[in-house]
Amino acid sequence: MLPSRHLKRLTIRLGAVVLLIWTVSLTLNHWSKKEDTDNYRVKEMDIKDGHLAKIQENLNRLKQSNDEERLIQRDIAERANFGNDKLEAPPKRMIEHNKDSAIVKTVNIMRNNDLKDTLLERRENENVPRNINADKNEHPDGKKEDKQEDVAQIGAPVPRREGAEQKDGPGEGGKPVYIDKEKLTKEQRDDFDKGYQDNAFNRYASDMISLHRSLPDLRETECKKIQYGNHLPSACVIIIFHNEAWSVLLRTIHSVLDRSDPTQLKEIIVVDDFSDFDHLKQPLQEYIDKQDKVSLLRAHERIGLIRARLMGFEKCTADVAIFLDSHCEATEGWLPPLLSRIHENETNVLVPVIDVIDLDTFGYQGQVNTDIKSVYVGGFDWGLLFNWHPIPQEELKRIEYKTYLPVRSPTMAGGLFAISSKFFRKLGTYDSGFDIWGGENLELSFKTWMCGGTLETIPCSRVGHVFRKRSPYKWDVKGGNVLRRNLVRLAEVWLDDYKEYYLQRINYDKGDYGDVSDRKALRESLHCKSFQWYLDNIFPELFVPGEALASGEIRNVDRSMCIDASTNIKDNEGVVSVYPCHQQGGNQFWLLSKEGEFRRDDTCWDTPDGAKVKLYPCHSSKGNQLFEYREDDTIYSPTAKKCVEITWDAKGLQMAPCTGNDRQKWKMTRKPPKGPGHEKKTSK
């Protein structure tokens, strides 16, 4: 038996140990669950006690682990798309038809007065074409359609809405449908909200519109004069969907049926990627069974966009395969220009002009068709993300500024395109090692050009598409970053030495990307050209990081924070901010160009008001985009006459008078990233 005084001391010590364990547990729980990045900041302090230092080390390790996981989730959230769902609409001058006046919209706004007259002009009160084709109640093959099935048939999940079957009804002529939510009943409001929740667009408005609605004919006059002949190849249209809205899916199908010559359209293959909405089960099967030339395939598990497309393509028996997303509307005359161009050369891979169907009103917003400069083509950045670009001057000269000629495009968005079935097979279709979605559009673009084909945008073919601001689909990502796996495979097979620029963005964390030997063997067997040839001849406008003066993360000397921003300018209104340094590249990877631009690809820092740092499209005219990375590690704006400084609370950036304090000092590797230079080489 211990003396009472020893027992008392032991009890006190045990209590202290329990208290310490409880405190550490609470601290760890606090660090693991807090989302605010400010809570991750470790204040500088002199930790002399060995136990506390160990705790601090464990907290830092946990923080880094959580940061990496959050980066994966943020990467997936930013880049996830199903077809074109998450892609931005082309940043073109847009006009909304059938309104009192044309409304000009631009995605990217350039502000400096001294900018070159290039990218995004603003024009108001454009002349709106009025030659609107009225839809017919007859199928092109002469078979009468049952108008009772336009919006609601027996057992349909879509309620009949007043006016939906009238030719002057909601949405006709591509007109927008405006709904005053306050005037809806509670049941209707619930339905309204559920549509946005399930589909990320206004399903309620779509359900009011006829499945056979009329659309404006926005083709250039010269397009309407072209005679394509009667001997065009046959086409199968492949449409992939997952949990799509009933009216949107069926309007996609009917727009193809209603506006395609039955002698050219052989079949429509609709592939269900394991939907679980009730209306897409037996009701859809019964509806499809009544349609000529339409068949429905179903995956028995979630297989993703890429494999679902391959599933549909395996059943395609036509000369040409045309892939569409499940929220599109084909317009008058959309099909012959695609088939004719492939008939001329089966190695032509073609993309229609993609018009915007407004996600809130389902108004059909056409591109201004009086100026070829309003047509944009595809590009990409070194994070291997697709983006839009204006037509290069050399290409404009080649087509003599004509608004109806095919325009060469370095890449395509991937949601809507036509390709010869034979040529698609020759190219190896999609990489079977790709999972779910992502990267397949760039892979097909690169190998089309490098392996003997041509990728073009066809101005005489127009298809509308609903561009959503978010993807409503969820994926089990326990297997890691699926998109990164796909992009690593893409880089390893097709980018040659230029893969370095992508790998730097992901800090060389390639993960398990599988075996690519068969894809490399395919490239060799096709005698494909080098990626250097592609850059020199197809996309010479692309900024190559090899010309940079400095590269990598930009870390503040005073705090363990790095400059961070998404190059999607819509995110946070383009504000450049700070985030805990994670050494994963991504939104913390920057380049300092020889022109004094801090940039990532085609997006540059800018000081529009001299107070904040924002992102805008690079314009190469200096002005607000000119910075100096000085020898004392400060970043100075000659225009604002201020330095970039982290705020006192370390939550953002500000432009402040230069004092040389540590909050104004930034560490960045003062050399270009590893990889090929930008000089043109002899390529083959």
Secondary structure, DSSP 4 states (H G I P E B T S, - for coil): ---HHHHHHHHHHHHHHHHHHHHHHHHHHHHHH---GGGG---------HHHHHHHHHHHHHHHHHHHHHHHHHHHHHH--STTTTSPPP---EEETTSSS---B-SS----TT--S-S-----SPPPP--EEPP-SB-TTSPBP-GGGTT--TT-SSPP-TTTTSTTSTTGGG------GGGS-HHHHHHHHHHHHHHSS-HHHHHTS-TT--EE----HHHHH----S-PPPEEEEEEESS--HHHHHHHHHHHHHTS-TTTEEEEEEEE-S---GGGSHHHHHHHHTSTTEEEEE-SS--HHHHHHHHHHHT--SSEEEEE-SSEEE-TT-HHHHHHHHHH-TTEEEEEEEEEEPTTT--EEEEP-S-GGG-EEEEE-TT--EEEEEPPHHHHHHTTT-TTS-EE-SB--SSSEEEEHHHHHHTTSS-TT--SSSSHHHHHHHHHHHTT-EEEEEEEEEEEEE--SS-------TT--HHHHHHHHHHHHH-GGGHHHHHHHTTT--------HHHHHHHHHTTPPPHHHHHHHT-TTSPPGGG-SEEEEEEESSSSEEEE--S-TTGGGGB-EEEE--S--GGG-EEE-TTS-EEETTEEEE-SSSSS-EEEE--SS-GGG--EE-TTSBEEETTTTEEEEE-TTSS-EEEE-----GGGBEEEESSPPSS--SS-----
